[in-house]
């Protein structure tokens, strides 16, 4: 799996420390809008589109978490960024953990949100990949966004919910499916002990996709980790609880 040139939203202060935000399956760089606004005055903020998503290339699979991580390292090389604070949610968190264990010299600090070091059952991911390849990402958009936000938040923000569904529906079927298959094969549990970067682990208490116990397991296995649980929040805790999440991230960056 050769690295591809990812699209990246490169904003903020180019002469400051870099924060790199890695997104969820089916998302583009736009899922990090609350963080890009919050950190742009004090950091260089990089929000790439994952391989197969948004404006990035969509090569045919198979993809792997290691390969997706190599894409990010190639991006940092292209931009001349030696080290970054790396933040990842869901699929982005998996990529971030792979980066922190395989390329520790590139990771100034690590923050993972709503993710897991292993996310079975494998068959659920391969079946979702087959469904999307056969019928497109619109087949899963409603169910996915239903896991991203709590019911009360969704009811209060119908425009945002519709926008997020459109974002998933515009994700290329091959890119989405190949990333599903990468998640199906992923097992980072034995790699967590190798992560040396200061690590913040954030869970949404109401997250049905990656419930708090999965984040607690990561925090317990990483040698220098802090655990935070926010509520009410489902999978996109970075959006639903953006103020406390941003406060925690800023404190984490400042102390790293």
C-alpha positions in Angstrom: 0.0 0.0 0.0 1.9 3.0 -1.3 1.2 6.4 0.4 -1.0 8.8 -1.5 -1.0 12.6 -1.5 -3.9 13.5 0.9 -6.0 16.6 0.7 -5.5 18.7 3.8 -7.1 21.8 5.2 -4.0 23.7 6.4 -5.1 26.6 8.6 -4.0 28.6 11.6 -0.5 29.8 12.4 2.1 28.3 10.2 4.9 29.5 12.5 3.4 27.8 15.6 3.2 24.2 16.9 1.2 21.9 14.7 -2.0 20.1 15.7 -3.1 17.3 13.4 -6.8 16.1 13.5 -7.7 12.7 12.0 -11.4 12.0 11.4 -14.0 9.3 11.7 -15.0 6.8 9.0 -17.2 8.6 6.5 -16.1 12.1 7.5 -14.1 14.8 5.8 -11.9 17.5 7.4 -15.2 19.4 8.1 -16.0 17.2 11.1 -13.2 19.2 12.9 -14.8 22.6 12.4 -15.3 23.3 16.2 -11.6 22.5 16.8 -10.2 24.3 13.8 -12.0 27.5 15.0 -10.8 27.0 18.6 -7.2 26.3 17.9 -6.4 28.3 14.7 -5.2 31.4 16.6 -2.5 29.5 18.5 -1.5 26.5 16.4 -1.0 25.4 12.8 -4.1 23.2 12.3 -4.0 20.3 9.8 -7.2 18.5 9.0 -6.6 15.9 6.2 -9.2 13.9 4.4 -8.4 10.2 4.9 -7.6 8.1 1.9 -10.8 7.3 0.1 -12.7 10.2 1.7 -13.5 13.8 0.7 -11.0 15.3 -1.7 -8.3 12.7 -1.2 -7.4 10.0 -3.7 -9.6 6.9 -3.8 -7.3 4.0 -4.8 -8.9 0.5 -4.9 -8.4 -1.5 -1.6 -7.2 -3.3 0.4 -6.4 -0.6 2.9 -4.8 -1.1 6.3 -4.4 1.0 9.4 -0.6 0.9 9.0 -1.0 2.1 5.4 -3.4 4.9 6.4 -0.8 5.9 9.0 1.9 6.0 6.4 -0.3 8.3 4.3 -0.2 10.8 7.3 3.5 10.5 7.7 3.9 11.3 4.0 1.7 14.3 4.4 3.8 15.6 7.4 6.9 15.1 5.3 5.4 17.0 2.4 4.5 19.9 4.6 7.8 19.9 6.4 6.3 19.1 9.8 8.7 17.2 12.1 6.4 16.6 15.1 2.7 17.3 15.8 0.1 17.0 18.5 -2.0 14.2 17.0 -5.7 14.0 17.7 -7.8 11.2 16.3 -11.5 10.2 16.6 -12.8 6.7 15.8 -10.9 5.6 12.6 -8.7 8.6 13.1 -7.9 7.4 16.6 -6.8 4.0 15.3 -4.5 5.7 12.8 -3.2 8.0 15.6 -2.4 5.1 17.8 -0.6 3.3 15.0 1.4 6.5 14.3 2.3 6.9 18.0 3.6 3.3 18.3 5.3 3.1 14.9 6.6 6.7 14.5 7.0 8.0 18.1 9.5 10.7 17.0 6.7 12.4 15.0 4.1 12.6 17.8 4.5 15.4 20.3 1.4 14.3 22.1 -1.5 12.0 21.4 -5.3 12.4 22.0 -7.7 9.7 21.0 -11.5 10.1 21.2 -14.3 7.6 20.7 -12.1 4.8 19.4 -10.9 1.3 20.1 -7.7 -0.7 19.7 -9.8 -3.6 18.4 -13.4 -3.2 17.0 -15.0 -6.5 16.2 -16.8 -8.5 15.2 -14.9 -8.7 12.0 -17.9 -9.9 10.0 -19.9 -6.7 10.9 -17.3 -4.6 9.1 -16.9 -6.9 6.1 -20.7 -7.0 5.7 -20.9 -3.2 5.9 -18.2 -3.0 3.3 -20.1 -5.3 0.9 -23.3 -3.3 1.5 -21.7 0.0 0.7 -19.9 -1.4 -2.4 -23.2 -2.7 -3.6 -25.5 0.2 -2.9 -23.4 3.2 -1.9 -22.8 5.1 1.3 -26.4 6.4 1.5 -27.3 2.9 2.7 -25.6 3.5 6.0 -25.7 7.3 6.5 -28.8 7.5 8.7 -27.7 4.7 11.0 -24.1 6.0 11.3 -25.2 9.6 12.2 -27.7 8.0 14.6 -24.7 6.8 16.5 -22.8 10.0 16.2 -25.1 12.1 18.4 -27.4 11.6 21.3 -31.2 11.8 20.5 -31.7 15.1 22.3 -28.7 16.8 20.5 -29.9 15.5 17.2 -33.5 16.8 17.8 -32.1 20.2 18.7 -29.8 20.4 15.6 -31.6 19.0 12.6 -29.6 21.1 10.1 -26.3 19.7 11.4 -27.7 16.1 11.3 -28.7 16.5 7.7 -25.3 18.0 6.8 -23.5 15.1 8.5 -25.6 12.6 6.6 -24.8 14.3 3.3 -21.1 14.2 4.2 -21.3 10.4 4.6 -23.4 10.0 1.4 -20.7 11.9 -0.6 -18.0 9.6 0.6 -16.9 7.3 -2.3 -18.1 3.8 -1.8 -14.7 2.2 -2.4 -13.0 4.4 0.1 -15.6 3.8 2.8 -15.7 0.1 2.2 -11.9 -0.4 2.1 -11.6 1.5 5.4 -14.3 -0.8 6.9 -12.1 -3.7 5.9 -9.0 -2.1 7.4 -10.9 -1.8 10.7 -12.0 -5.4 10.4 -8.4 -6.5 10.3 -7.1 -4.1 13.0 -5.7 -5.2 16.3 -3.6 -2.6 18.1 -3.9 -4.0 21.6 -0.3 -5.3 21.8 1.0 -2.0 20.5 -0.5 0.3 23.2 2.3 -0.3 25.6 4.8 1.0 23.1 3.2 4.4 23.0 5.4 6.9 24.9 3.8 10.2 24.0 1.6 12.0 26.6 -1.8 10.6 25.9 -5.3 12.0 26.5 -8.2 9.5 26.1 -11.7 11.0 25.8 -14.9 8.9 25.8 -18.6 9.9 25.2 -20.6 8.3 28.0 -23.5 7.6 25.7 -21.4 6.3 22.7 -23.0 3.1 21.3 -20.2 2.6 18.7 -17.2 2.7 21.1 -18.5 2.7 24.6 -16.4 4.1 27.5 -15.0 0.7 28.5 -13.1 0.6 25.2 -11.5 3.9 25.9 -10.8 2.9 29.5 -8.9 -0.1 28.2 -6.7 2.1 26.0 -6.0 4.5 28.9 -5.0 1.5 31.2 -2.6 0.1 28.6 -0.8 3.3 27.6 1.9 4.1 30.0 1.3 7.9 30.2 -2.4 8.3 29.7 -5.2 10.5 31.2 -8.8 9.4 30.9 -11.8 11.8 30.5 -15.5 10.9 30.1 -17.9 13.5 28.8 -21.7 13.5 29.0 -24.1 13.8 27.3 -22.2 12.7 24.3 -22.3 9.9 21.8 -19.7 9.1 19.2 -18.8 12.6 17.9 -17.9 13.8 21.4 -15.7 16.5 19.8 -18.8 18.2 18.4 -21.5 17.5 21.0 -19.2 18.4 23.9 -16.9 20.7 21.9 -16.3 23.2 24.7 -15.1 20.8 27.4 -13.3 18.7 24.8 -11.5 21.7 23.5 -10.5 22.8 27.0 -9.1 19.4 27.8 -7.2 19.3 24.5 -5.7 22.7 25.0 -4.6 21.8 28.5 -3.1 18.5 27.2 -1.2 20.3 24.4 0.1 22.9 26.9 1.4 20.2 29.3 3.0 18.1 26.6 
